[in-house]
Amino acid sequence: QVQLVESGGGLVQPGGFLRLACAASGSIFGINGMGWYRQAPGKQREFVASWNRDGSTNHADSVKGRFTISRDNARNTMFLQMNSLKPEDTAVYSCYADSVTSGFRSWGQGTQVTVSS
C-alpha cells in the first residue's frame, strides 16, 4: 500500500505562486502514475495534472502554462508548481498514486489552496 502526504497549501494573492508537494511512502516501487485533482466548494472534483512512469505529463487546459507537475524520484516526492494563481484556483488539492502491483489508487488527505486579495 502507498501512503501519500501533501504539503504546501495556503493563502496567496492573485498572481502569486505556491508549490505543493506530495510525499509517497510504503509500496512505492509499484507506482506507475501520480497526479493531482482539486475540488472547490459546491463543485465536482476536477483533474489538474498527472505524471506517468515514462516521464510524460498531462495538464488540464485550465492550468496549462501556469501549473507544472514534476517528480523527484530520489525523494519519492511529486510537486505541483502553481504560478499566476487566480481566485478560481481556490480548492482543496489532493494527490493520488496508482499502483500496478495492487491495482489500487491511493489518495492523500488534501491541502487547501486559497487565492484571494
Phi, psi and omega in degrees: 000148181253134174251139182233137177229120179269156174204166174105355179288172179163194180257130181218151178282155175305138184089350181278189183219156174215156172235117177270147177234148178226106182268128182255143175215169181093226184277065188284341184289343180268001182288125176241005176188145177220163179185187182230141168236163174220154178219120177268157180304129177077006181238161177286156176297140187234134175294138179247304183197158179216154177236135180247158186299335178280002178095351180285154180226158175225144178228141176296149181302327183292344182239356181302135180086348180242322181251147177222125177266143178207167180219133174259100185296326182295330181256001181052041184230137177252145182236154170229104177276122184242113179247165178049050184295145181240157178305327180288354174277353179299124183182171167270124181258128181235138176260158178222162175219133178259127181255127179283338182278322181264336184079008183253158172254125176261149181235148170277179185277346180096149177223137185277131172241124180236123179248110185201148175267000000 
